[in-house]
Amino acid sequence: MTKKFEYATVPLLVHATKQILDTWGEDGWELVQVVPGPNPEQLVAYLKREKA
C-alpha cells in the first residue's frame, strides 16, 4: 500500500521559528524544507504529514 501525504506551506517569523515549528510538529507535521520568505524577517517552511 502506498503512503499518501498532505503538505502545508507556513510563514515563519524569525523571532518565533521554534515555537511555530513545535506547534505544527505536535499536530504530526514534519519539516521538509525552510526557504527565504518575501522579506528578511520571514522564512517559509514546507511541511508534510501522512494522510489519515
N, C-alpha and C positions, 0 to 999 in steps of 0.2 A: 504494500500500500504506500502510495506517495504522500509525503507530508505536504501540507498546504500552509502557506504563511500569509499574514497580513502585514502591511507596512505603514509606518507613520513618519511624517516629516515634522520636526518640532523645533521652534526657535529657542535658542539658549541664550540667556543673558550671562555675560562673562562673570559677574559677581555672584550668580546663583546656579552655576552649572551643576555642581554636585547634588544640590537639593532637587533640581528639576529631574536629573537622571535617576536619582534614587526613587523619586515618586513614580516615574514610569516603570522602573525596574520592579517595584513592588506589585505592579499590575501585570507582570510577566513579559514585559518588553525587553529585548536585548539590543544593545547599541551595536550598530553596524559600522557607522562612519560619522565623523564630525567634519564639516567644511566651513570656510568663512561665510559669514552672512552678508547682508546688504550694507552694513556699516561696521566700523571697527569694534564696537561694543557688543556685537551679536554674532553668534555662531548658529549653524543649523545642524541638527542631529537627525540621522536616519536610523530608525529602529524597526525591528521585526519581532513577531511572535507567531507561534504556531496557532492556526485556527482551531477552534474547539470542535 
